[in-house]
């Protein structure tokens, strides 16, 4: 029998812990699940569980994130070609992933856990704003006559509210009516003007190597190469929504990537994966591919991608943006407003020469 090396053994143990934890959370709920029981069910020690996850909440977020990223398509839902049709398809997909009312919902304890601690509450608010940006950008590709992030916020409020009521008051409300309400939200006349803030952050011209590691784009649910030209923003989870500044300011043909990082990565990056995957898994089914947002989101739990971008130390307030051209980092900005000023800066002669070369 082939002997596993240390990394392979740790990955095997992690998989076993996640499987055991999923079964325990499904049977007992988050609050009544015990780490010792998870360890016993996984045929591992308590120490082996804690060597992979810092606590029960981090394990819970990781289980939910895996399930959200692996969720199969909801049957009989086709992409919508208009904003209204896309939103009713989005709602049907979202609600179709909820279990029957008589079954325990694995994610029913998520919101109480998020609310219980400022460590999770503030990042979650930013992640919800990021979700609204992603959905708003998709709506704008179907109806390019203005910003639709406020509409997206209202849709997400409706869908998350329906999810919570499905857990708290089984049988209350009609899913068909919720879906039709989301369809009608597409036609609301909501004030939603994008304000171009005059940031004072400085952009620095640089000439640095760019060798990003393989990454997973949470928007498209697939591996993606970040080696091409564009804007890459490394954002702590207190600054996640700042990526909209990069999207609005970047040239129309520029690739824009948000790299989400955290000072508490083992707990908060799984929460980021979960929050983004809950939306984008539904969005990919409900919107035609040409309407998917012009934005990539990478959840960088190890910090490897941030380090490649020249940000070896990260926190939840990190905001660093770089411009990539011709396989090199040609511009960099750090601090509040870095996303916008880096994205809107025109490449100078030397940078264009680098790109052409």
C-alpha positions as CSV (number, residue, x, y, z in Angstrom):
1,X,0.0,0.0,0.0
2,X,1.3,3.4,-1.0
3,X,2.2,5.6,2.0
4,X,0.7,9.0,2.1
5,X,2.9,12.1,2.5
6,X,2.1,14.7,5.1
7,X,0.1,17.0,2.7
8,X,-1.9,14.0,1.3
9,X,-2.7,12.8,4.9
10,X,-3.8,16.2,5.9
11,X,-6.1,16.5,2.8
12,X,-7.5,13.1,3.5
13,X,-8.2,14.0,7.1
14,X,-9.8,17.3,6.1
15,X,-12.1,15.5,3.7
16,X,-13.2,13.1,6.4
17,X,-13.8,15.8,8.9
18,X,-15.9,17.8,6.4
19,X,-18.0,14.7,5.6
20,X,-18.5,13.8,9.3
21,X,-19.4,17.5,10.1
22,X,-21.9,17.7,7.3
23,X,-23.7,14.7,8.6
24,X,-23.7,16.0,12.2
25,X,-24.9,19.5,11.3
26,X,-27.7,18.0,9.2
27,X,-28.8,15.7,12.0
28,X,-28.3,17.9,15.1
29,X,-28.0,21.4,13.9
30,X,-25.1,23.7,14.5
31,X,-25.7,24.4,18.2
32,X,-26.1,20.8,19.3
33,X,-23.1,19.5,17.2
34,X,-20.0,18.7,19.2
35,X,-16.4,18.6,17.9
36,X,-15.7,15.4,19.8
37,X,-18.6,13.7,18.1
38,X,-17.4,14.9,14.7
39,X,-13.9,13.5,15.4
40,X,-15.4,10.2,16.5
41,X,-17.5,10.0,13.4
42,X,-14.5,10.8,11.2
43,X,-12.4,8.2,13.1
44,X,-9.9,10.9,14.0
45,X,-8.7,12.6,17.2
46,X,-10.0,15.9,18.4
47,X,-6.6,17.3,17.6
48,X,-6.8,16.2,14.0
49,X,-10.1,18.2,13.7
50,X,-8.5,21.3,15.2
51,X,-5.4,21.0,13.0
52,X,-7.6,21.6,10.0
53,X,-10.2,24.0,11.4
54,X,-9.8,26.5,14.2
55,X,-13.3,25.9,15.6
56,X,-16.8,24.6,15.0
57,X,-18.0,27.8,13.3
58,X,-15.2,27.7,10.8
59,X,-16.0,24.1,10.1
60,X,-19.7,25.0,9.6
61,X,-18.8,27.8,7.1
62,X,-16.5,25.4,5.2
63,X,-19.2,22.7,5.0
64,X,-21.8,25.2,3.7
65,X,-19.3,26.7,1.2
66,X,-18.5,23.3,-0.3
67,X,-22.2,22.5,-0.6
68,X,-22.9,25.9,-2.3
69,X,-20.0,25.5,-4.8
70,X,-21.1,21.9,-5.7
71,X,-24.9,22.5,-5.8
72,X,-26.4,20.9,-9.0
73,X,-28.6,22.9,-11.3
74,X,-32.3,23.2,-10.4
75,X,-34.4,21.2,-12.9
76,X,-36.6,23.0,-15.5
77,X,-35.0,26.5,-15.1
78,X,-33.8,28.2,-18.2
79,X,-31.8,31.4,-18.5
80,X,-33.9,34.6,-18.9
81,X,-33.3,36.9,-21.9
82,X,-34.7,40.0,-20.2
83,X,-34.1,41.4,-16.7
84,X,-37.6,40.3,-15.6
85,X,-37.2,36.8,-17.0
86,X,-33.7,36.5,-15.5
87,X,-34.9,37.6,-12.1
88,X,-37.8,35.1,-12.0
89,X,-35.3,32.4,-13.1
90,X,-32.9,33.5,-10.4
91,X,-35.6,33.3,-7.8
92,X,-36.8,29.9,-8.9
93,X,-33.3,28.6,-8.8
94,X,-32.6,30.1,-5.4
95,X,-35.9,28.8,-3.9
96,X,-35.5,25.5,-5.6
97,X,-32.4,24.8,-3.6
98,X,-34.2,25.0,-0.3
99,X,-35.3,21.7,1.2
100,X,-38.9,20.7,1.6
101,X,-40.5,22.4,4.6
102,X,-40.5,19.3,6.8
103,X,-36.7,18.9,6.5
104,X,-34.0,20.5,8.6
105,X,-32.2,23.1,6.5
106,X,-28.4,22.8,6.9
107,X,-27.9,26.6,6.5
108,X,-30.6,27.7,8.9
109,X,-28.1,28.5,11.7
110,X,-25.9,30.7,9.4
111,X,-27.5,34.0,10.0
112,X,-27.6,33.7,13.8
113,X,-23.9,32.8,13.8
114,X,-23.0,35.7,11.6
115,X,-25.1,38.1,13.8
116,X,-23.5,36.8,17.0
117,X,-20.1,38.3,16.5
118,X,-18.7,41.5,15.0
119,X,-15.9,39.4,13.5
120,X,-18.4,37.9,11.1
121,X,-21.1,40.6,10.9
122,X,-19.0,43.3,9.3
123,X,-17.4,41.1,6.6
124,X,-20.8,39.6,5.9
125,X,-22.3,43.0,5.2
126,X,-19.5,43.7,2.7
127,X,-20.0,40.3,1.1
128,X,-23.7,41.0,0.6
129,X,-22.8,44.3,-1.0
130,X,-20.4,42.4,-3.3
131,X,-23.3,40.0,-4.2
132,X,-25.4,43.1,-5.0
133,X,-22.7,44.4,-7.3
134,X,-22.4,41.1,-9.1
135,X,-26.1,40.8,-9.6
136,X,-26.4,44.4,-10.6
137,X,-23.7,44.1,-13.2
138,X,-25.5,41.0,-14.7
139,X,-28.7,43.0,-14.9
140,X,-27.0,45.9,-16.6
141,X,-25.7,43.6,-19.3
142,X,-29.3,42.7,-20.1
143,X,-30.5,46.3,-19.7
144,X,-27.5,48.7,-20.2
145,X,-29.4,51.9,-19.4
146,X,-28.1,52.7,-15.9
147,X,-26.8,51.3,-12.6
148,X,-29.0,48.4,-11.3
149,X,-27.3,47.6,-8.0
150,X,-30.2,49.0,-5.9
151,X,-32.5,46.7,-7.7
152,X,-30.1,43.8,-7.0
153,X,-30.0,44.7,-3.3
154,X,-33.8,44.6,-3.2
155,X,-33.9,41.2,-5.0
156,X,-31.4,39.8,-2.5
157,X,-33.3,41.2,0.4
158,X,-36.4,39.4,-0.8
159,X,-34.6,36.1,-1.5
160,X,-32.7,36.0,1.8
161,X,-35.9,36.9,3.7
162,X,-37.7,34.0,1.9
163,X,-34.9,31.6,2.9
164,X,-35.1,32.7,6.6
165,X,-38.9,32.4,6.7
166,X,-38.6,28.9,5.1
167,X,-36.6,27.9,8.2
168,X,-38.4,29.9,10.8
169,X,-42.0,29.5,9.6
170,X,-42.2,26.4,7.3
171,X,-45.1,26.5,4.9
172,X,-45.5,30.3,5.1
173,X,-45.7,32.1,1.8
174,X,-45.8,30.8,-1.7
175,X,-42.5,30.4,-3.7
176,X,-44.3,31.2,-6.9
177,X,-45.4,34.5,-5.6
178,X,-41.9,35.3,-4.3
179,X,-40.5,34.5,-7.8
180,X,-43.1,36.8,-9.5
181,X,-42.3,39.6,-7.0
182,X,-38.6,39.4,-8.0
183,X,-39.6,39.6,-11.6
184,X,-41.5,42.8,-11.0
185,X,-38.6,44.3,-9.2
186,X,-36.8,44.6,-12.5
187,X,-39.2,47.3,-13.5
188,X,-39.0,49.5,-10.5
189,X,-37.8,53.0,-11.1
190,X,-35.2,53.2,-8.3
191,X,-32.7,56.1,-8.0
192,X,-29.3,54.6,-8.5
193,X,-26.7,57.0,-9.6
194,X,-23.0,56.0,-9.6
195,X,-20.9,58.8,-8.0
196,X,-17.3,59.2,-9.2
197,X,-15.5,59.9,-5.9
198,X,-12.3,62.0,-6.3
199,X,-9.9,59.8,-4.4
200,X,-6.4,61.2,-3.5
201,X,-4.6,57.9,-3.4
202,X,-1.5,57.9,-5.6
203,X,-0.7,55.4,-8.4
204,X,2.9,54.4,-8.8
205,X,4.4,53.2,-12.0
206,X,6.3,50.0,-11.5
207,X,7.9,47.2,-13.6
208,X,7.5,44.0,-11.6
209,X,7.1,40.3,-12.5
210,X,3.6,38.8,-12.5
211,X,3.3,35.1,-12.0
212,X,-0.1,34.4,-10.4
213,X,-0.8,30.9,-9.1
214,X,-3.7,28.9,-10.5
215,X,-7.0,30.3,-9.1
216,X,-10.7,29.5,-9.0
217,X,-13.1,32.2,-10.2
218,X,-16.2,32.0,-7.9
219,X,-18.3,33.9,-10.4
220,X,-17.9,31.2,-13.1
221,X,-17.2,28.3,-10.8
222,X,-14.1,27.2,-12.6
223,X,-10.3,27.5,-12.7
224,X,-9.0,30.6,-14.3
225,X,-5.7,32.1,-15.4
226,X,-5.0,35.6,-14.2
227,X,-1.9,36.0,-16.3
228,X,-3.5,38.3,-18.9
229,X,-3.8,42.1,-18.9
230,X,-6.2,43.8,-16.5
231,X,-6.8,45.1,-13.0
232,X,-6.3,42.9,-10.0
233,X,-7.6,44.2,-6.6
234,X,-6.5,42.5,-3.3
235,X,-9.3,43.4,-0.9
236,X,-9.8,42.5,2.8
237,X,-13.3,41.5,3.7
238,X,-14.0,45.0,5.2
239,X,-13.4,46.4,1.7
240,X,-14.9,43.8,-0.6
241,X,-17.5,46.2,-2.1
242,X,-14.7,48.5,-3.3
243,X,-14.3,46.3,-6.3
244,X,-17.2,48.2,-7.9
245,X,-14.9,51.2,-8.2
246,X,-12.5,49.2,-10.3
247,X,-15.3,47.8,-12.5
248,X,-16.8,51.3,-13.2
249,X,-13.4,53.0,-13.8
250,X,-11.6,50.3,-15.9
251,X,-11.6,50.4,-19.7
252,X,-14.5,48.4,-21.1
253,X,-12.2,45.6,-22.4
254,X,-10.1,45.3,-19.2
255,X,-10.4,42.1,-17.1
256,X,-11.1,43.0,-13.5
257,X,-10.4,40.5,-10.6
258,X,-11.3,40.9,-6.9
259,X,-8.9,38.8,-4.7
260,X,-10.6,38.4,-1.3
261,X,-8.3,38.1,1.7
262,X,-8.7,38.2,5.4
263,X,-6.7,38.5,8.7
264,X,-8.8,35.4,9.9
265,X,-8.7,33.4,6.7
266,X,-9.6,29.9,8.0
267,X,-12.9,31.2,9.2
268,X,-13.8,34.2,7.1
269,X,-12.7,33.0,3.6
270,X,-15.1,30.0,3.7
271,X,-17.8,32.5,4.6
272,X,-16.8,34.6,1.6
273,X,-16.8,31.4,-0.6
274,X,-20.3,30.6,0.7
275,X,-21.8,34.0,0.3
276,X,-20.5,34.5,-3.3
277,X,-21.3,30.9,-4.4
278,X,-24.9,31.0,-3.1
279,X,-25.6,33.8,-5.6
280,X,-23.3,33.0,-8.5
281,X,-24.5,29.3,-8.6
282,X,-28.0,30.6,-9.2
283,X,-26.9,33.5,-11.5
284,X,-25.1,31.1,-13.9
285,X,-28.3,29.2,-14.3
286,X,-30.7,32.1,-14.5
287,X,-28.7,34.5,-16.8
288,X,-27.3,33.8,-20.3
289,X,-23.6,33.5,-20.3
290,X,-23.1,36.8,-22.2
291,X,-24.8,38.5,-19.3
292,X,-22.5,37.1,-16.6
293,X,-20.7,40.1,-14.9
294,X,-17.4,41.3,-16.2
295,X,-15.7,40.5,-12.9
296,X,-13.8,37.6,-11.5
297,X,-13.8,36.9,-7.7
298,X,-11.0,34.7,-6.2
299,X,-11.2,33.7,-2.5
300,X,-7.5,33.6,-1.5
301,X,-7.5,31.6,1.8
302,X,-3.7,30.8,1.6
303,X,-2.7,34.3,0.6
304,X,-0.7,33.0,-2.3
305,X,-2.3,35.2,-4.9
306,X,-2.0,38.3,-2.7
307,X,1.7,37.5,-2.3
308,X,2.1,37.2,-6.0
309,X,0.6,40.7,-6.3
310,X,3.2,42.0,-3.9
311,X,1.0,42.0,-0.8
312,X,2.6,39.4,1.6
313,X,0.8,40.6,4.7
314,X,-3.0,41.1,4.6
315,X,-5.8,42.2,6.9
316,X,-9.5,42.7,6.6
317,X,-8.9,46.4,5.7
318,X,-6.4,45.7,2.9
319,X,-7.0,47.5,-0.4
320,X,-4.2,47.2,-3.0
321,X,-4.8,47.3,-6.8
322,X,-2.4,46.5,-9.6
323,X,-2.5,46.9,-13.4
324,X,-1.1,44.0,-15.4
325,X,0.2,44.5,-19.0
326,X,2.4,42.3,-21.1
327,X,2.9,39.8,-18.3
328,X,4.2,42.5,-15.9
329,X,2.8,44.6,-13.1
330,X,3.0,48.1,-14.5
331,X,1.1,50.2,-11.9
332,X,0.2,49.9,-8.2
333,X,-1.9,51.8,-5.7
334,X,-2.5,51.1,-2.0
335,X,-5.0,52.3,0.5
336,X,-8.5,53.7,0.4
337,X,-9.5,54.3,-3.3
338,X,-6.8,52.2,-4.8
339,X,-9.3,50.2,-6.9
340,X,-10.6,53.2,-8.7
341,X,-7.4,55.2,-9.2
342,X,-5.5,52.2,-10.5
343,X,-8.2,51.1,-12.8
344,X,-8.8,54.5,-14.4
345,X,-5.1,55.4,-14.8
346,X,-4.1,55.4,-18.4
347,X,-1.0,53.4,-19.3
348,X,1.9,55.7,-20.1
349,X,4.3,55.3,-23.0
350,X,6.6,53.0,-21.2
351,X,3.8,50.7,-20.0
352,X,2.3,50.6,-23.5
353,X,5.7,49.6,-24.8
354,X,5.8,46.8,-22.2
355,X,2.4,45.6,-23.3
356,X,3.3,45.7,-27.0
357,X,6.5,43.7,-26.2
